[in-house]
Amino acid sequence: MILFGQLEKAIENILNQYLQLMGSLDWLVINRDLNGKIRLITDQKKEKDFDNNPDLISLVKTIADTIQPHGYTSDKMVLFESKLKDAVQGAPNFKLKNFPNVTFVDRLLSVSDWSFITPVSKGIPRIVFFSIKGGVGRSTALAVTARHLAEKGKKVMVIDLDLESPGISSSLLPQDQCPEYGIADWLVEDLVDNGDEIIKDMVSSSALSHNGKIWVAPAHGKEPGEYIAKLGRAWMPKMLKDKTREPWYKRLNRLLDNLENIHKPDVILIDSRAGIDEVSGACVTCLGAKNVLLFAMDSEQTWGGYTILFEHWRRYGVAGDIRGRLQMVGALIPETGADIYFDSLCERSWNLFLERLYDIVPAGEAEDKYFTYNKADDDAPHFPCIIRWNRGFSTLQNLYSPAQFNFDVDQIKAVFGSLLSTVEGMITDG
């Protein structure tokens, strides 16, 4: 019996038995459909001669017999298309390592995908706060960052996209100061062309800063009102007047553009959902983020998750589109054994980047031609800026209450200083 994760290797082993035939094909697509079943797609020119090509028939039968139940029977295994582009249809894909004329295509139910990387937004910088797992202090760090930037005179917009577990909004706004509507409300209303009616009532100003400005667009408004029913529709594509579908992440981009035009902030800080799913994927790859902060603790869960993600980017050939935007954040560095803990964190982070995102520099060539860094390079994406564990911040429920947020500048700097200076550099750089 063959399993889903063994398909690529099994097919590649079979292709190695038909090298002469593979050399005669202009292109071949290994198409894995929504159910995980494999079909082959090749040039339409081969269709009329298919029955007279014993090697091709043998290849198809061997693949069909080997990969069951993850493949169609040999009589239904092959489809024909006039062009490779038409066979791929923009789906996530990658080339097989030893067969540059073979493309492995994955058809996914989700409309956004971790391998789809949009260009950096042309507007003001967007910075995403992301973590593989929850409980790492990500939302608190974002709130403190917003306050710090505002105290420096910046106009900061905070977007709460952790819709399934809203948190950043309540850290910055008391309930009675929340706006009437939130992100989920707009996503639902936009489906019926009603988004413009509420967009001016979905942002409130936080009293946390006295110098600059902090605007908060919460997950939901003052009255959540059938919030679960809204979430069930928030991620729907929108049917446009020309009968095409606008994916939800494009709708979300349109919302960010509109909020940016209305409020004119200096920076947008986005609180992403944790984990490797469609929503967090869109936050990291589809919203034009200038930088993505990857929160990490030195645990097997953290490194296992980031390994899966980085390997996906490498495998699908998009690592070069995202790696320059990444910055690792060492979250909740312990009070005791901090140096040993950080050394381990940095070592594992560097190994991860080195194996999956950094370039391999050929012998004798200068490193400055390639995207690679030394382990001790503190300007590198892998080198973590740090957030120290602090008992006061770990029990913090909100930042808007003076009784809760009673930390002085030196305390904030001691805990978050590394992160805050890193984010300042992201805003001023370029």
C-alpha positions as CSV (number, residue, x, y, z in Angstrom):
1,M,0.0,0.0,0.0
2,I,1.3,3.5,-0.9
3,L,0.4,6.6,1.1
4,F,-0.1,10.2,0.1
5,G,3.4,11.4,1.2
6,Q,5.1,8.6,-0.7
7,L,3.6,9.4,-4.2
8,E,6.3,11.8,-5.4
9,K,9.2,9.5,-4.6
10,A,7.4,6.4,-6.0
11,I,6.6,8.2,-9.3
12,E,10.1,9.5,-9.6
13,N,11.5,6.0,-9.2
14,I,9.3,4.8,-12.0
15,L,10.3,7.7,-14.3
16,N,13.9,6.6,-13.8
17,Q,13.1,3.4,-15.5
18,Y,11.9,5.2,-18.6
19,L,14.7,7.7,-19.2
20,Q,14.7,7.4,-23.0
21,L,10.9,8.0,-23.1
22,M,11.2,10.9,-20.7
23,G,13.8,12.5,-22.9
24,S,11.4,12.5,-25.8
25,L,8.6,14.3,-23.9
26,D,8.5,18.1,-24.1
27,W,6.5,18.2,-20.8
28,L,4.6,16.0,-18.5
29,V,2.3,17.0,-15.6
30,I,1.8,14.8,-12.5
31,N,-1.7,16.1,-11.5
32,R,-2.9,15.5,-8.0
33,D,-6.5,16.3,-7.6
34,L,-8.6,17.5,-4.6
35,N,-9.0,13.9,-3.4
36,G,-5.2,13.2,-3.7
37,K,-5.6,11.0,-6.8
38,I,-3.0,11.2,-9.6
39,R,-3.5,11.7,-13.3
40,L,-0.9,12.4,-16.0
41,I,-1.3,15.3,-18.4
42,T,0.9,15.6,-21.5
43,D,1.1,17.3,-24.9
44,Q,-1.9,16.8,-27.1
45,K,0.4,15.9,-30.0
46,K,1.0,12.6,-28.3
47,E,-2.6,11.6,-28.2
48,K,-3.0,10.3,-31.7
49,D,0.1,8.1,-31.4
50,F,-0.6,7.0,-27.8
51,D,-1.8,3.5,-28.7
52,N,1.3,3.0,-30.9
53,N,3.7,4.0,-28.2
54,P,4.4,0.8,-26.1
55,D,6.8,2.7,-23.7
56,L,4.3,5.3,-22.9
57,I,1.5,2.7,-22.4
58,S,3.9,0.8,-20.1
59,L,4.8,3.9,-18.1
60,V,1.1,4.7,-17.6
61,K,0.2,1.2,-16.5
62,T,3.2,1.0,-14.1
63,I,2.3,4.2,-12.4
64,A,-1.4,3.3,-12.2
65,D,-0.6,-0.1,-10.7
66,T,2.0,1.2,-8.3
67,I,0.2,4.1,-6.7
68,Q,-3.2,2.6,-6.0
69,P,-5.4,3.8,-4.3
70,H,-4.0,7.2,-5.1
71,G,-4.3,7.0,-8.8
72,Y,-6.8,6.5,-11.6
73,T,-6.8,3.2,-13.5
74,S,-4.6,3.1,-16.6
75,D,-7.5,3.6,-19.0
76,K,-8.4,6.9,-17.2
77,M,-4.9,8.0,-16.2
78,V,-3.9,10.2,-19.1
79,L,-5.3,13.6,-20.2
80,F,-4.0,15.7,-23.0
81,E,-3.6,19.5,-23.3
82,S,-2.2,21.7,-26.0
83,K,0.0,23.8,-23.6
84,L,1.7,23.2,-20.3
85,K,0.2,26.4,-19.0
86,D,-3.3,25.2,-19.7
87,A,-2.5,21.9,-17.8
88,V,-1.2,23.7,-14.8
89,Q,-3.9,26.4,-14.6
90,G,-2.0,28.5,-12.0
91,A,-2.2,25.7,-9.4
92,P,0.7,25.3,-6.9
93,N,3.4,23.3,-8.6
94,F,7.1,22.4,-8.6
95,K,9.5,20.6,-10.9
96,L,10.7,17.2,-10.1
97,K,14.4,17.4,-9.1
98,N,15.8,15.1,-11.7
99,F,13.2,15.8,-14.4
100,P,13.0,19.4,-15.4
101,N,10.3,18.6,-18.0
102,V,8.0,17.1,-15.3
103,T,5.8,19.4,-13.2
104,F,4.0,18.1,-10.1
105,V,0.8,20.0,-9.6
106,D,-1.4,20.1,-6.5
107,R,-5.0,21.0,-6.8
108,L,-6.1,22.5,-3.5
109,L,-9.5,23.4,-2.1
110,S,-8.2,26.6,-0.5
111,V,-8.1,29.7,-2.7
112,S,-4.9,31.0,-1.0
113,D,-1.8,28.9,-0.6
114,W,1.5,29.2,1.2
115,S,3.3,29.0,-2.1
116,F,1.5,32.0,-3.6
117,I,3.7,35.0,-2.6
118,T,2.3,38.5,-3.6
119,P,4.7,41.4,-4.2
120,V,5.3,43.9,-1.4
121,S,2.5,46.4,-1.1
122,K,3.3,49.7,-2.8
123,G,1.7,51.6,0.0
124,I,3.0,52.1,3.6
125,P,4.8,49.2,5.2
126,R,2.8,46.2,6.4
127,I,4.3,44.1,9.1
128,V,2.8,40.7,10.0
129,F,3.2,39.1,13.5
130,F,3.1,35.3,13.0
131,S,3.7,32.3,15.1
132,I,3.5,28.5,14.4
133,K,1.9,28.0,17.8
134,G,-0.1,30.1,20.2
135,G,0.9,31.2,23.7
136,V,4.2,32.9,22.7
137,G,3.2,36.4,23.5
138,R,2.7,37.5,19.9
139,S,-0.3,39.7,20.4
140,T,1.2,41.4,23.5
141,A,4.4,42.1,21.6
142,L,2.4,43.7,18.8
143,A,0.4,45.9,21.2
144,V,3.7,47.0,22.9
145,T,5.2,47.7,19.5
146,A,2.2,49.8,18.4
147,R,2.5,51.8,21.6
148,H,6.3,52.3,21.2
149,L,5.9,53.5,17.6
150,A,3.1,55.8,18.5
151,E,5.1,57.3,21.3
152,K,7.8,58.1,18.7
153,G,5.1,60.1,16.9
154,K,4.1,57.4,14.3
155,K,0.5,56.8,13.1
156,V,0.0,53.1,13.6
157,M,-2.9,50.9,12.3
158,V,-3.4,47.6,14.1
159,I,-5.4,44.9,12.2
160,D,-6.7,42.0,14.1
161,L,-6.8,39.0,11.7
162,D,-6.8,36.4,14.3
163,L,-10.6,36.2,13.8
164,E,-11.0,32.8,15.4
165,S,-9.3,33.9,18.6
166,P,-9.4,37.7,18.8
167,G,-7.1,39.2,21.3
168,I,-5.1,42.2,20.2
169,S,-8.2,44.4,20.0
170,S,-9.1,43.9,23.7
171,S,-5.5,44.6,24.7
172,L,-5.7,48.1,23.1
173,L,-9.4,49.1,23.4
174,P,-11.9,48.8,26.3
175,Q,-15.2,47.3,25.3
176,D,-17.1,50.6,25.4
177,Q,-14.6,52.2,23.0
178,C,-14.7,49.5,20.4
179,P,-16.0,50.6,17.0
180,E,-19.4,49.5,15.8
181,Y,-18.0,47.0,13.3
182,G,-15.0,44.9,12.7
183,I,-13.1,42.9,10.1
184,A,-15.6,40.0,10.1
185,D,-18.5,42.4,9.6
186,W,-16.9,44.0,6.6
187,L,-16.0,40.6,5.0
188,V,-19.6,39.5,5.3
189,E,-21.1,42.9,4.1
190,D,-18.7,43.1,1.2
191,L,-20.2,39.9,-0.2
192,V,-23.4,41.9,-0.8
193,D,-21.7,45.1,-1.9
194,N,-22.4,46.7,1.5
195,G,-18.8,47.1,2.8
196,D,-18.6,50.8,2.0
197,E,-21.5,51.4,4.4
198,I,-19.6,50.3,7.5
199,I,-15.9,50.9,6.7
200,K,-15.9,54.3,8.4
201,D,-17.3,52.8,11.6
202,M,-14.9,49.9,12.0
203,V,-11.8,51.7,13.4
204,S,-11.3,53.2,16.8
205,S,-8.4,55.2,18.3
206,S,-6.6,53.7,21.3
207,A,-5.8,56.0,24.2
208,L,-2.6,54.1,24.9
209,S,-0.4,56.7,23.2
210,H,-0.2,60.5,23.8
211,N,2.1,61.5,21.0
212,G,1.2,59.6,17.8
213,K,-1.9,57.6,16.9
214,I,-3.0,54.0,17.3
215,W,-6.0,53.0,15.2
216,V,-7.4,49.6,15.8
217,A,-9.5,47.6,13.4
218,P,-10.8,44.7,15.6
219,A,-12.0,41.3,14.6
220,H,-15.5,42.2,15.5
221,G,-17.4,45.3,16.6
222,K,-18.8,46.5,19.9
223,E,-21.6,43.9,19.6
224,P,-20.3,40.7,18.0
225,G,-23.8,39.7,16.8
226,E,-24.0,36.2,15.3
227,Y,-20.2,36.2,15.1
228,I,-19.9,32.4,14.5
229,A,-22.4,32.7,11.6
230,K,-20.3,35.6,10.2
231,L,-17.1,33.5,10.4
232,G,-18.7,30.8,8.4
233,R,-19.1,33.3,5.5
234,A,-16.1,35.6,6.0
235,W,-13.7,33.6,3.9
236,M,-16.1,33.2,0.9
237,P,-15.0,34.4,-2.5
238,K,-17.1,37.2,-4.0
239,M,-18.9,36.9,-7.3
240,L,-18.1,40.0,-9.4
241,K,-20.3,41.6,-12.0
242,D,-18.2,40.1,-14.8
243,K,-19.0,36.6,-13.4
244,T,-15.5,36.1,-12.1
245,R,-14.7,35.2,-8.5
246,E,-12.6,37.5,-6.2
247,P,-10.8,35.3,-3.6
248,W,-11.3,36.4,0.0
249,Y,-7.6,37.3,0.4
250,K,-8.0,39.8,-2.5
251,R,-11.1,41.2,-0.8
252,L,-9.0,41.5,2.4
253,N,-6.3,43.4,0.4
254,R,-8.9,45.7,-0.9
255,L,-10.0,46.4,2.7
256,L,-6.5,47.2,3.8
257,D,-6.0,49.5,0.8
258,N,-9.2,51.4,1.7
259,L,-8.3,51.7,5.4
260,E,-4.9,52.9,4.4
261,N,-6.4,55.6,2.1
262,I,-8.9,56.7,4.7
263,H,-6.6,57.0,7.8
264,K,-3.1,57.5,6.2
265,P,-1.1,55.6,8.8
266,D,2.7,55.3,8.7
267,V,2.7,51.5,9.3
268,I,0.2,48.7,9.5
269,L,0.7,46.0,12.1
270,I,-1.2,42.7,11.3
271,D,-1.9,40.1,14.0
272,S,-2.1,36.8,12.2
273,R,-3.7,33.6,13.3
274,A,-1.2,31.1,14.5
275,G,-0.5,27.8,12.8
276,I,-0.2,26.5,9.2
277,D,-3.7,27.0,7.7
278,E,-5.3,29.0,4.9
279,V,-6.0,32.1,7.0
280,S,-2.5,32.5,8.5
281,G,-1.0,31.6,5.1
282,A,-2.9,34.6,3.5
283,C,-1.6,36.9,6.2
284,V,2.0,35.9,5.7
285,T,2.1,35.5,1.9
286,C,-0.9,37.3,0.3
287,L,-1.2,40.7,1.9
288,G,1.9,42.3,0.5
289,A,3.8,42.3,3.8
290,K,7.1,44.1,3.8
291,N,8.2,42.1,6.8
292,V,7.0,39.0,8.6
293,L,8.0,38.4,12.2
294,L,8.3,34.7,12.9
295,F,7.8,34.1,16.7
296,A,9.7,31.1,18.0
297,M,10.4,29.2,21.2
298,D,13.1,26.6,21.4
299,S,10.8,23.6,21.2
300,E,10.3,20.7,18.9
301,Q,6.8,21.9,18.0
302,T,8.2,25.3,16.9
303,W,11.1,23.9,14.8
304,G,9.0,21.1,13.4
305,G,6.3,23.6,12.2
306,Y,8.8,26.0,10.6
307,T,10.6,23.2,8.9
308,I,7.4,22.1,7.2
309,L,6.7,25.7,6.1
310,F,10.3,26.5,4.9
311,E,10.5,23.1,3.1
312,H,7.2,24.0,1.3
313,W,8.6,27.3,0.1
314,R,11.8,25.6,-1.0
315,R,10.0,22.8,-2.7
316,Y,7.7,25.0,-4.7
317,G,10.5,27.4,-5.8
318,V,9.2,30.5,-4.0
319,A,11.8,30.7,-1.2
320,G,13.5,33.6,-3.0
321,D,10.2,35.6,-3.0
322,I,9.7,35.5,0.8
323,R,13.0,34.8,2.6
324,G,14.2,38.5,2.5
325,R,11.1,39.6,4.3
326,L,11.4,37.2,7.2
327,Q,12.8,37.9,10.7
328,M,12.9,35.4,13.5
329,V,11.8,36.5,16.9
330,G,13.0,34.6,20.1
331,A,9.9,34.7,22.2
332,L,9.8,34.6,26.1
333,I,13.5,34.1,26.6
334,P,13.7,32.7,30.2
335,E,15.2,34.6,33.1
336,T,17.6,31.8,34.1
337,G,20.0,30.2,31.6
338,A,19.1,32.9,29.0
339,D,22.5,32.8,27.2
340,I,22.4,29.0,26.8
341,Y,18.8,29.1,25.7
342,F,19.5,31.9,23.2
343,D,22.5,30.1,21.8
344,S,20.4,27.0,21.1
345,L,17.6,29.0,19.6
346,C,20.0,30.8,17.3
347,E,21.8,27.6,16.3
348,R,18.6,25.8,15.4
349,S,17.3,28.9,13.5
350,W,20.5,29.2,11.5
351,N,20.4,25.5,10.6
352,L,16.8,25.8,9.4
353,F,17.5,28.8,7.2
354,L,20.8,27.3,6.0
355,E,19.2,24.0,4.9
356,R,16.1,25.4,3.3
357,L,16.2,29.1,2.5
358,Y,19.8,30.3,2.3
359,D,21.8,29.8,-0.9
360,I,24.6,27.3,-1.2
361,V,27.7,29.2,-2.1
362,P,29.8,27.4,-4.7
363,A,33.5,26.9,-3.7
364,G,35.6,29.8,-4.7
365,E,32.8,32.3,-5.2
366,A,32.1,35.4,-3.1
367,E,29.3,35.1,-0.6
368,D,28.0,38.6,-1.3
369,K,26.5,37.4,-4.6
370,Y,24.2,35.0,-2.8
371,F,21.5,35.1,-0.2
372,T,23.3,33.6,2.8
373,Y,24.5,34.7,6.2
374,N,26.9,33.6,8.9
375,K,25.5,32.2,12.1
376,A,26.6,35.2,14.2
377,D,25.4,37.8,11.7
378,D,22.9,39.8,13.8
379,D,21.4,41.4,10.7
380,A,20.4,38.1,9.3
381,P,16.8,36.8,9.1
382,H,17.7,33.8,11.2
383,F,19.3,35.8,14.0
384,P,16.5,36.3,16.5
385,C,15.6,39.6,18.0
386,I,14.5,38.7,21.5
387,I,11.6,39.2,23.9
388,R,12.5,38.4,27.5
389,W,10.0,36.6,29.7
390,N,8.7,39.0,32.4
391,R,6.2,38.1,35.1
392,G,4.4,41.4,34.8
393,F,3.9,41.2,31.1
394,S,3.0,37.5,31.2
395,T,-0.1,38.3,33.4
396,L,-1.0,41.5,31.5
397,Q,-4.6,41.5,30.4
398,N,-4.7,44.8,28.6
399,L,-2.5,47.9,27.9
400,Y,-5.1,50.6,28.0
401,S,-5.6,50.5,31.8
402,P,-3.0,52.4,33.9
403,A,-3.5,49.9,36.7
404,Q,-2.5,47.1,34.3
405,F,0.1,48.8,32.1
406,N,2.3,50.5,34.7
407,F,5.7,49.7,33.2
408,D,8.3,52.4,32.8
409,V,10.4,53.0,29.7
410,D,13.4,51.0,31.1
411,Q,11.2,48.0,31.9
412,I,9.8,48.0,28.4
413,K,13.2,48.4,26.8
414,A,14.6,45.5,28.9
415,V,11.8,43.1,27.8
416,F,11.1,44.3,24.2
417,G,14.0,46.5,23.3
418,S,15.5,44.2,20.7
419,L,12.1,43.7,18.9
420,L,11.3,47.4,19.0
421,S,14.5,48.5,17.5
422,T,14.2,45.8,14.8
423,V,10.7,47.0,13.8
424,E,11.8,50.6,13.8
425,G,14.5,49.6,11.3
426,M,12.0,47.9,9.1
427,I,9.9,51.0,8.9
428,T,12.8,53.4,8.1
429,D,14.6,51.0,5.8
430,G,13.8,51.7,2.2
